[in-house]
Amino acid sequence: FIGSLALASQLPGEFIPAEDISRSPATVELPPGTTLEQNDEAVSQITEILVKRPAVESVFSSIGSATVSFGPGGGGGAGEVRKANMTINLVGRWERKLTQQQFEREIGQALKTIPGARIQFGVAGGGSGLMSVALVSDDPRALEEAAAKLEREMRALPSLANVASSSALVRPEILITPKPDVAALQGVSAGSISQAARVATLGDADQLLPKFNLGDRQIPIRVMLAEEARSDLGVIENLKVPTASGGSVPLSAVADITFGAGPNLIERLDRRRVATITAELAGVPLTVATTAVDELPAMKNLPEGVQQQLTGDAESNQDLAVGFMFALVTGILLMYVVLVLLFGSFFHPIVILAALPVSFGGAFFALMITGKALSMPALIGMIMLTGIAAKNSILLVDYVIIAMKQGMAKREALMDAAHKRARPIIMTTMAMGLGMLPIAAAIGEGTAFRSPMAIAVIGGLITSTALSLLFVPVVFSLVDGVKTRLERVMSRKFVAQRDEA
């Protein structure tokens, strides 16, 4: 049992294994300021490259729409004209040479030729093949520098692909900085400057817009500068700003107007600024990639005030360990209570449950030799194993108890039970193991989730069957000896108290 725990520490971990469902979701992100026409052209180029691949059956794309993902760690994002979502439908698993994950890594290299496009496969949520590292801070400048440094170092890791940072994108802006002294002399407030610039570039607020009545609905009338005029500093500088005296002055007289750049999106996590670096897992489990990222110099030497915050699959994977231990302990305790009621003894259920530790080692070993990670499906298989492995002990212990009640000595009853119960134990184990073999082999599409679960059960059944015939009789002999000595001590104590009375 101690060896099985040491073996478990060597297994890589992940929340949900990536599945081959013959459908690859991808997000396309272009630089801020990209127009809808430019985005459409880039998506068309990507589609042309994809449809030439024999593994691709069809491609669906939507430009400027919001992204929504479901499941653990899922989320969403607002739609932008510079973003696009694509769904690449692949031919059947047996009709292509590459798995879905291998195809995504290969086509990702070919799509790097699209200028300015940031393409990432997978969506936020379990089994997506994505990992994310979130840095939080109250200092935007320190956070941006730390995220940029970490992004550069993550790009050098062979276990990651298509690394992207949410803080690396800036969008062009027109910066209008009021001249306080001049504006005060002219009788112009900062609110007047802001309103003039807003109405000219974005239009007024909805509640302030005039409405056009059209039957049963009203259509807001939004007036703003033409698109080409909004990027002309000369036009912006000549905007008229009302003064307190009722006149007007050019905007350039009361404010400095320049081109600049600012963050495309400000995200917060627990009220702190957050920068998220996402990357595709290049065929490695989540914990392997996470460990490699944690060893990077940028992560070990984060600036003061910048901290890492667990999000996505990493956070779910951490919560999974706590939930698994609670479920496992609860299941064993409930099983013990039921066995106490059935056998009418507090000692015999201990013997039955003693077979569980020897089954865990087989589950961990089976996962290791098959190259599977310790994921949520594997842990579900471990919980299933606690109930399945106990039936071997029940068959043995029940026969021994019956034989001893019929007058057979303990040692002879144990030997007889091991011989006569070996056949039904092996038969039931083979039936369950062979029934789960197709699931463990992951034949077909979308079977990656159930495969680790079946492998853990099969490995645990093999070791529990092989060792329970040796281990359970020994434990029964020891526990029964303790039970007998306790009964003698208690009987002498009660006899002594009866004699005194």
SVG drawing of the C-alpha trace seen along z (x, -y; Angstrom):
<svg xmlns="http://www.w3.org/2000/svg" viewBox="-48 -85 63 114">
<polyline fill="none" stroke="black" stroke-width="0.4" points="0.0,0.0 2.9,-2.4 4.4,-1.5 1.2,-2.3 1.1,-5.7 4.7,-6.3 3.6,-5.2 0.7,-7.6 3.0,-10.5 4.8,-9.7 1.7,-9.9 1.0,-13.1 -2.3,-14.7 -5.0,-16.5 -8.6,-17.5 -10.3,-15.9 -8.3,-14.2 -8.5,-15.8 -10.8,-13.9 -10.8,-13.2 -14.3,-14.1 -13.4,-14.9 -14.4,-18.5 -11.8,-21.2 -12.9,-24.6 -10.6,-27.5 -10.5,-31.2 -9.0,-33.8 -7.9,-37.1 -6.5,-40.0 -4.9,-43.2 -7.1,-45.8 -8.4,-48.3 -8.9,-45.6 -12.1,-46.1 -14.7,-43.6 -13.6,-43.4 -10.0,-42.6 -11.2,-40.0 -13.3,-38.4 -10.3,-38.3 -8.1,-36.6 -10.7,-34.0 -11.1,-33.3 -7.4,-32.7 -7.5,-30.3 -10.4,-28.5 -8.6,-28.0 -5.7,-26.4 -7.9,-24.1 -10.1,-22.8 -7.1,-21.7 -6.3,-19.2 -7.7,-15.7 -8.6,-15.3 -11.0,-18.3 -14.6,-17.7 -16.0,-21.1 -15.3,-24.5 -17.8,-26.8 -16.9,-30.3 -18.6,-33.2 -17.0,-36.7 -17.5,-39.2 -19.8,-36.9 -19.4,-36.4 -17.8,-33.2 -19.5,-31.0 -18.2,-27.7 -19.8,-25.4 -18.6,-22.9 -16.0,-23.3 -14.0,-26.4 -16.2,-27.6 -16.8,-31.2 -17.5,-33.7 -16.3,-36.8 -17.9,-39.8 -18.0,-39.9 -15.5,-42.1 -15.2,-42.7 -11.5,-41.6 -12.4,-38.1 -13.8,-35.1 -14.8,-31.6 -14.2,-28.6 -15.4,-25.0 -13.4,-22.5 -15.2,-19.3 -12.8,-16.4 -13.4,-13.1 -13.9,-10.0 -11.1,-8.9 -10.3,-5.8 -10.2,-7.8 -7.2,-10.0 -3.7,-9.2 -3.5,-12.0 -5.4,-12.3 -7.4,-15.6 -4.7,-16.9 -1.9,-16.0 -3.8,-17.7 -4.3,-20.9 -0.5,-21.1 0.4,-20.5 -2.1,-22.9 -1.2,-25.5 2.3,-25.7 0.8,-26.2 -1.6,-28.9 1.3,-31.0 1.7,-32.4 -1.5,-34.5 -0.2,-38.0 -1.3,-39.4 -3.6,-36.5 -3.4,-34.8 -5.0,-31.4 -5.7,-29.1 -7.4,-25.7 -9.7,-24.7 -12.1,-26.6 -12.1,-27.3 -13.3,-24.4 -12.5,-20.8 -10.9,-18.5 -10.1,-21.5 -6.3,-20.9 -5.7,-24.4 -3.9,-25.7 -4.0,-29.2 -1.8,-31.1 -3.4,-34.1 -1.3,-36.9 -3.0,-39.4 -1.9,-42.7 -3.0,-46.2 -0.1,-47.7 -1.0,-47.6 2.6,-48.5 4.3,-45.7 1.6,-43.3 2.1,-44.0 5.9,-43.6 5.6,-40.3 3.0,-38.9 5.2,-39.9 8.3,-38.2 6.4,-35.1 4.8,-34.9 8.3,-35.1 9.6,-32.3 6.6,-30.1 7.0,-30.3 10.4,-28.5 8.8,-25.5 8.4,-22.5 5.3,-21.3 3.3,-24.4 2.1,-25.9 0.4,-29.0 1.1,-31.0 -0.9,-34.2 -1.4,-36.9 -4.4,-39.0 -2.3,-41.9 -0.2,-42.0 -2.8,-43.6 -3.1,-47.4 -5.5,-49.4 -5.0,-52.8 -6.5,-55.7 -6.9,-59.4 -5.7,-61.0 -7.4,-64.3 -5.7,-65.9 -7.3,-69.2 -5.2,-72.3 -6.5,-73.2 -5.3,-76.8 -6.3,-77.7 -9.7,-76.0 -10.4,-77.8 -9.7,-81.2 -12.0,-80.3 -14.7,-79.1 -14.6,-75.5 -15.0,-72.6 -13.6,-69.1 -17.1,-67.8 -17.7,-70.0 -14.5,-68.8 -15.5,-65.2 -19.0,-65.6 -17.8,-67.3 -15.3,-64.5 -17.8,-61.8 -20.6,-63.1 -18.3,-63.6 -16.6,-60.2 -19.1,-57.7 -22.3,-59.6 -24.3,-60.7 -25.5,-58.4 -28.6,-56.4 -30.8,-58.1 -29.9,-61.5 -30.5,-60.6 -33.6,-61.8 -36.0,-59.0 -37.7,-58.3 -41.2,-56.9 -42.0,-54.0 -45.2,-52.3 -44.8,-50.3 -41.1,-51.1 -38.7,-53.9 -35.4,-54.1 -32.6,-56.2 -31.0,-58.7 -27.2,-58.7 -25.2,-61.4 -21.4,-61.3 -18.4,-62.1 -17.8,-60.0 -15.4,-57.2 -12.5,-58.7 -12.9,-62.0 -12.7,-60.3 -9.1,-59.4 -8.1,-62.8 -6.5,-64.9 -7.2,-68.1 -11.0,-67.5 -10.8,-66.6 -8.8,-69.7 -11.4,-72.0 -14.4,-70.6 -16.3,-73.4 -16.5,-73.4 -19.1,-75.6 -17.9,-78.1 -19.6,-79.5 -20.3,-82.8 -22.3,-81.1 -19.6,-81.2 -17.3,-78.3 -13.6,-77.7 -11.7,-75.0 -10.9,-71.8 -7.2,-72.3 -7.3,-75.6 -8.3,-74.0 -6.8,-70.4 -3.7,-68.6 -4.8,-66.0 -2.4,-63.2 -2.5,-59.5 -1.7,-56.9 -2.4,-53.4 -4.1,-51.7 -5.2,-48.3 -7.8,-46.6 -9.6,-45.1 -9.2,-45.5 -10.0,-42.3 -10.4,-41.9 -10.4,-38.9 -11.5,-39.4 -11.3,-43.2 -7.6,-43.0 -6.2,-43.5 -5.5,-40.2 -3.4,-39.1 -4.1,-35.7 -1.5,-33.7 -3.1,-30.8 -1.4,-28.1 -2.2,-24.8 -0.8,-21.6 1.5,-20.0 0.6,-16.4 1.4,-16.5 -0.8,-16.3 -1.7,-19.5 0.5,-19.0 3.6,-18.4 3.0,-21.7 2.1,-23.5 5.3,-22.2 7.4,-23.4 5.8,-26.9 6.3,-27.1 10.1,-26.4 10.5,-29.4 12.6,-32.3 9.7,-34.7 7.4,-32.7 10.0,-32.3 10.9,-36.0 7.6,-37.7 7.7,-41.5 6.5,-42.7 2.7,-42.9 2.2,-40.4 0.9,-37.0 -0.3,-33.9 -4.0,-33.0 -5.2,-29.5 -7.9,-29.5 -9.4,-27.2 -8.4,-23.5 -5.6,-24.1 -8.1,-25.3 -10.6,-22.5 -7.8,-19.9 -6.9,-21.2 -10.5,-21.0 -10.8,-17.6 -8.3,-16.1 -10.3,-17.3 -13.5,-16.1 -12.1,-12.7 -10.8,-12.1 -14.1,-13.1 -16.0,-10.8 -13.6,-7.9 -13.7,-8.2 -17.4,-8.6 -17.9,-5.6 -15.7,-3.3 -17.4,-4.4 -20.9,-3.8 -19.7,-0.4 -18.4,0.4 -21.7,-0.5 -23.7,1.7 -21.3,4.7 -21.6,4.3 -25.3,4.6 -25.1,7.6 -22.4,9.6 -23.5,8.5 -19.8,7.9 -17.5,4.9 -14.4,7.0 -15.3,8.9 -16.0,5.8 -12.4,4.7 -11.1,7.8 -13.3,7.2 -12.1,3.6 -8.5,4.6 -8.5,5.8 -8.9,2.2 -5.3,1.0 -3.9,3.8 -6.3,2.9 -5.2,-0.8 -1.6,0.3 -2.9,2.2 -4.9,-0.8 -1.9,-3.2 0.4,-0.7 -2.1,-0.2 -2.4,-3.9 1.4,-4.2 2.0,-1.5 -0.7,-2.7 0.5,-6.3 -2.7,-7.7 -2.8,-10.6 -4.5,-10.7 -7.6,-12.6 -11.2,-12.8 -12.3,-9.7 -9.5,-7.7 -10.5,-8.8 -14.1,-7.9 -12.8,-4.4 -10.9,-4.3 -14.2,-5.0 -15.9,-2.3 -13.0,0.1 -13.7,-0.2 -17.0,1.4 -16.0,4.0 -12.8,5.2 -14.7,5.7 -16.8,8.6 -13.7,10.8 -13.3,10.5 -17.0,10.9 -17.0,14.3 -14.0,15.5 -15.1,14.1 -18.7,15.3 -17.5,18.8 -15.0,18.9 -17.6,17.7 -20.1,20.4 -17.4,23.1 -16.3,22.0 -19.9,22.1 -20.1,25.7 -17.2,26.6 -14.3,26.4 -11.0,25.0 -10.0,21.5 -6.9,22.5 -8.7,25.3 -11.7,23.0 -9.4,20.4 -7.6,22.9 -10.8,24.5 -12.3,21.1 -9.3,20.0 -9.5,23.2 -13.3,23.3 -13.9,19.6 -10.9,19.1 -13.0,20.1 -16.0,17.8 -13.6,14.9 -11.6,15.4 -14.8,15.8 -16.4,12.6 -13.2,10.7 -12.7,11.9 -16.3,11.1 -15.9,7.5 -12.4,7.0 -13.3,8.3 -16.5,6.3 -14.5,3.1 -11.7,4.0 -13.4,2.2 -13.8,-0.9 -10.2,-0.8 -9.0,-0.4 -10.8,-3.7 -12.2,-2.3 -14.2,-5.0 -14.6,-8.7 -15.2,-10.5 -13.9,-7.6 -10.9,-9.3 -13.0,-10.3 -14.0,-6.7 -10.8,-5.0 -8.8,-6.0 -11.8,-4.9 -11.9,-1.4 -8.0,-1.0 -8.0,-1.9 -10.8,0.6 -9.1,3.4 -5.7,2.9 -7.2,2.8 -9.2,6.0 -6.1,7.9 -4.1,7.1 -7.0,7.4 -7.9,10.8 -4.3,12.0 -3.5,10.8 -6.8,11.1 -6.5,14.9 -3.2,14.5 -3.8,11.2 -7.4,11.6 -6.9,14.9 -3.9,13.5 -5.8,10.4 -8.8,12.5 -6.5,14.7 -5.0,11.6 -8.3,9.8 -10.0,12.9 -7.2,13.5 -7.6,9.9 -11.3,10.5 -10.9,13.7 -8.5,12.1 -10.8,9.1 -13.8,11.5 -11.7,13.4 -10.7,10.2 -14.2,8.9 -15.7,12.2 -13.3,12.5 -14.1,8.9 -17.8,9.4 -17.4,12.8 -15.3,11.0 -17.9,8.2 -20.7,10.9 -18.8,12.7 -18.3,9.5 -22.0,8.8"/>
</svg>
